[in-house]
Amino acid sequence: MREFLWAALHVESWTEFTWVMVGLVGQLLFTARFLIQWLTSEREKRSVIPVAFWYFSLAGGIVLFSYAVYRRDPVFILGQSMGLVIYLRNLWLIHAEQRNAPSTPN
């Protein structure tokens, strides 16, 4: 069974297998962001990008970036690093807006 699984995943060691699992977790986090955005938009009946979308983007991006570095894939590294900058910037803007918003009296 292990031989079949390793052949299907193109790995030859437990280290490679572990990194493929890390990559798959990253991809699942990245995919979850779209599900969150879709479900939120359906509930609101309009297009909405919730803050959780950016957190899942960041988490998935970090994990996928780590996987890309392990695989030494320059295209994948470049693509994920650019995304990380965008996700961080969006979270920064969201939190800055919340800090600067006037507080509402109780």
PAZAPA-4460 file (N, C-alpha, C; in steps of 0.05 Angstrom, whole numbers, plus 32768, in hexadecimal, padded with zeros to 4 digits):
% residues 106
    n_x    n_y    n_z   ca_x   ca_y   ca_z    c_x    c_y    c_z   seq   type   mol
   8011   7FE8   8000   8000   8000   8000   8011   8019   8000     1      M     A
   8027   8019   8011   8038   8030   8012   8045   8035   7FF7     2      R     A
   804E   8020   7FEA   805B   8023   7FD0   8048   8030   7FBC     3      E     A
   802F   8028   7FBC   801B   8033   7FAA   8017   8051   7FB0     4      F     A
   8014   8058   7FC9   800F   8073   7FD1   8027   8085   7FCA     5      L     A
   803F   807B   7FD0   8057   808B   7FCA   805B   808F   7FAC     6      W     A
   8055   807A   7F9D   8057   807D   7F80   8042   8091   7F75     7      A     A
   802A   8090   7F80   8015   80A3   7F78   801C   80BF   7F7F     8      A     A
   802A   80C3   7F95   8031   80DE   7F9E   804D   80E7   7F94     9      L     A
   805B   80D5   7F87   8076   80DA   7F7C   8089   80E1   7F92    10      H     A
   8089   80D2   7FA8   809C   80D6   7FBE   80AC   80BD   7FC2    11      V     A
   80C3   80C0   7FCF   80D5   80AA   7FD3   80DE   80A7   7FF0    12      E     A
   80D5   80B9   8002   80DC   80B8   801E   80C6   80C3   802F    13      S     A
   80C8   80BE   8049   80B5   80C9   805C   80B6   80E7   805C    14      W     A
   80CE   80F3   8059   80D0   8110   8058   80C1   811B   8041    15      T     A
   80C4   8110   8029   80B5   8119   8012   8097   8115   8016    16      E     A
   808F   80FE   8021   8073   80F9   8026   8068   810E   8039    17      F     A
   8076   8114   804E   806D   8129   8061   806A   8144   8053    18      T     A
   807C   814B   8042   807A   8165   8034   8063   8165   8020    19      W     A
   805D   814F   8014   8046   814E   8002   802C   8151   8013    20      V     A
   802C   8145   802A   8014   8149   803C   8012   8166   8045    21      M     A
   8029   8173   804B   8028   8190   8051   801D   819F   803A    22      V     A
   8026   8199   8022   801C   81A7   800A   7FFE   81A3   8006    23      G     A
   7FF5   818B   800B   7FD8   8186   8009   7FC8   8195   801E    24      L     A
   7FD2   8197   8036   7FC4   81A7   804B   7FC3   81C4   8043    25      V     A
   7FD9   81CE   8038   7FDA   81EA   802E   7FC5   81EE   8019    26      G     A
   7FC3   81DB   8006   7FB0   81DE   7FF1   7F93   81DD   7FFB    27      Q     A
   7F8E   81CC   800F   7F74   81CB   801C   7F6D   81E5   8029    28      L     A
   7F80   81F1   8037   7F7B   820C   8044   7F75   8220   802E    29      L     A
   7F84   821F   8019   7F80   8232   8003   7F65   822F   7FF6    30      F     A
   7F5C   8216   7FF3   7F42   8210   7FE7   7F2C   8219   7FFA    31      T     A
   7F30   8216   8014   7F1C   821D   8028   7F14   823A   8026    32      A     A
   7F28   824B   801F   7F22   8268   801D   7F0C   826D   8009    33      R     A
   7F0C   825F   7FF3   7EF7   8263   7FDE   7EDC   8259   7FE8    34      F     A
   7EDC   8244   7FF7   7EC3   823A   8003   7EB8   824E   8017    35      L     A
   7EC9   8259   8027   7EC1   826E   803A   7EB5   8286   802C    36      I     A
   7EC3   828F   8017   7EBA   82A6   8008   7E9F   82A1   7FFB    37      Q     A
   7E9C   8289   7FEF   7E84   8282   7FE1   7E6C   8280   7FF4    38      W     A
   7E70   8272   800B   7E5B   826F   801E   7E52   8289   802A    39      L     A
   7E66   829A   8030   7E60   82B5   803B   7E50   82C5   8027    40      T     A
   7E58   82C5   800E   7E4A   82D3   7FF9   7E2E   82C9   7FF5    41      S     A
   7E2A   82AF   7FF6   7E0F   82A3   7FF4   7DFD   82AC   800B    42      E     A
   7E09   82AC   8023   7DF9   82B4   803A   7DF1   82D2   8038    43      R     A
   7E04   82E3   802F   7DFF   82FF   802C   7DEF   8307   8013    44      E     A
   7DEE   82F5   8000   7DE1   82FA   7FE6   7DEF   8310   7FD6    45      K     A
   7E09   8312   7FDB   7E1A   8325   7FCC   7E37   831B   7FCE    46      R     A
   7E48   8325   7FBD   7E64   831D   7FBE   7E72   8329   7FD7    47      S     A
   7E7D   8318   7FE8   7E8A   8321   8000   7EA4   8312   8003    48      V     A
   7EB9   8320   800C   7ED2   8313   8013   7ED6   8317   8031    49      I     A
   7ED1   8302   8040   7ED3   8304   805D   7EF1   8304   8066    50      P     A
   7EF6   830E   807D   7F12   830E   8088   7F1E   82F2   8089    51      V     A
   7F0D   82DE   808F   7F17   82C2   808F   7F23   82BA   8075    52      A     A
   7F19   82C5   805F   7F24   82BF   8044   7F42   82C6   8044    53      F     A
   7F49   82DD   804F   7F65   82E6   804E   7F76   82D6   8061    54      W     A
   7F6B   82CE   8078   7F7A   82BD   808B   7F7F   82A1   807E    55      Y     A
   7F6B   8296   8072   7F6F   827C   8065   7F82   827E   804D    56      F     A
   7F81   8295   803F   7F94   829A   8029   7FB0   829B   8034    57      S     A
   7FB4   82A9   804A   7FCE   82AC   8056   7FD9   8291   8060    58      L     A
   7FC8   8282   806F   7FD0   8268   8079   7FD7   8255   8063    59      A     A
   7FC5   8253   804F   7FCB   8241   8039   7FE3   824A   8029    60      G     A
   7FE7   8264   8026   7FFE   826E   8018   8018   8268   8026    61      G     A
   8019   826B   8040   8031   8265   8050   8038   8247   804D    62      I     A
   8024   8236   8050   8029   8219   804E   8032   8212   8032    63      V     A
   8025   821D   801E   802C   8217   8002   8048   8222   7FFB    64      L     A
   804E   823A   8006   8068   8246   8002   807E   8234   800E    65      F     A
   8079   822A   8026   808C   8218   8033   8090   81FE   8022    66      S     A
   807B   81F4   8018   807C   81DC   8007   808C   81E2   7FED    67      Y     A
   8087   81F9   7FE1   8095   8201   7FC9   80B3   8204   7FCE    68      A     A
   80BA   8210   7FE5   80D7   8212   7FEC   80E3   81F7   7FEF    69      V     A
   80D5   81E4   7FFC   80E0   81C9   7FFF   80E4   81BC   7FE4    70      Y     A
   80D1   81C0   7FD2   80D2   81B5   7FB7   80E6   81C4   7FA5    71      R     A
   80EE   81DB   7FAE   8101   81EC   7F9F   80F5   81F3   7F83    72      R     A
   80DC   81FB   7F84   80CD   8202   7F6B   80CC   8221   7F69    73      D     A
   80DD   822D   7F59   80DD   824A   7F58   80C3   8257   7F4E    74      P     A
   80B5   824A   7F3C   809C   8255   7F33   8087   8256   7F49    75      V     A
   8085   8240   7F57   8073   823D   7F6E   807A   8250   7F85    76      F     A
   8094   8252   7F8A   809E   8265   7F9F   8096   8281   7F98    77      I     A
   809B   828A   7F80   8095   82A5   7F78   8077   82AA   7F7A    78      L     A
   8067   8298   7F70   804A   829B   7F70   803F   829D   7F8C    79      G     A
   8048   828C   7F9E   803E   828D   7FBA   8049   82A5   7FC9    80      Q     A
   8062   82AD   7FC4   806D   82C4   7FD2   805E   82DE   7FCB    81      S     A
   8056   82E1   7FB2   8047   82F9   7FAA   802C   82F9   7FB8    82      M     A
   801F   82E2   7FB9   8005   82E0   7FC6   8007   82E7   7FE3    83      G     A
   801C   82DE   7FF1   801F   82E3   800D   8020   8301   8013    84      L     A
   802D   8310   8002   802F   832D   8005   8013   8339   8003    85      V     A
   8003   8330   7FF0   7FE8   833A   7FEC   7FD6   8333   8004    86      I     A
   7FD8   831A   800D   7FC6   8312   8024   7FCD   8322   803D    87      Y     A
   7FE7   8325   8042   7FF0   8335   805A   7FE6   8352   8057    88      L     A
   7FE9   835D   8040   7FE1   8379   803C   7FC3   837C   8040    89      R     A
   7FB3   836A   8036   7F96   836C   8039   7F8F   836A   8057    90      N     A
   7F9B   8357   8065   7F96   8355   8082   7F9F   836E   8091    91      L     A
   7FB5   837A   8089   7FBF   8393   8095   7FAA   83A9   8091    92      W     A
   7FA0   83AC   8078   7F8C   83C0   8072   7F73   83BC   8082    93      L     A
   7F6A   83A3   8084   7F51   839D   8092   7F54   83A5   80B0    94      I     A
   7F6A   839D   80BC   7F6E   83A3   80D8   7F73   83C0   80DD    95      H     A
   7F81   83CE   80CB   7F85   83EB   80CD   7F6A   83F9   80CC    96      A     A
   7F58   83F0   80BA   7F3E   83FC   80B8   7F2E   83F8   80D2    97      E     A
   7F30   83E0   80DE   7F22   83DB   80F7   7F2D   83EB   810E    98      Q     A
   7F47   83EF   810E   7F54   8400   8124   7F4B   841D   8121    99      R     A
   7F48   8426   8108   7F42   8442   8104   7F24   8448   8104   100      N     A
   7F13   8434   8105   7EF6   8438   8104   7EED   8444   811F   101      A     A
   7EDB   8457   811D   7ED1   8463   8136   7EC2   844E   8146   102      P     A
   7EC6   844F   8160   7EB8   843B   8171   7E9C   8444   8174   103      S     A
   7E8A   8431   8175   7E6D   8437   8178   7E66   8435   8196   104      T     A
   7E57   8448   81A0   7E4F   8447   81BC   7E3B   8431   81C1   105      P     A
   7E3C   8426   81D9   7E2A   8410   81E0   7E0E   841A   81E6   106      N     A
***
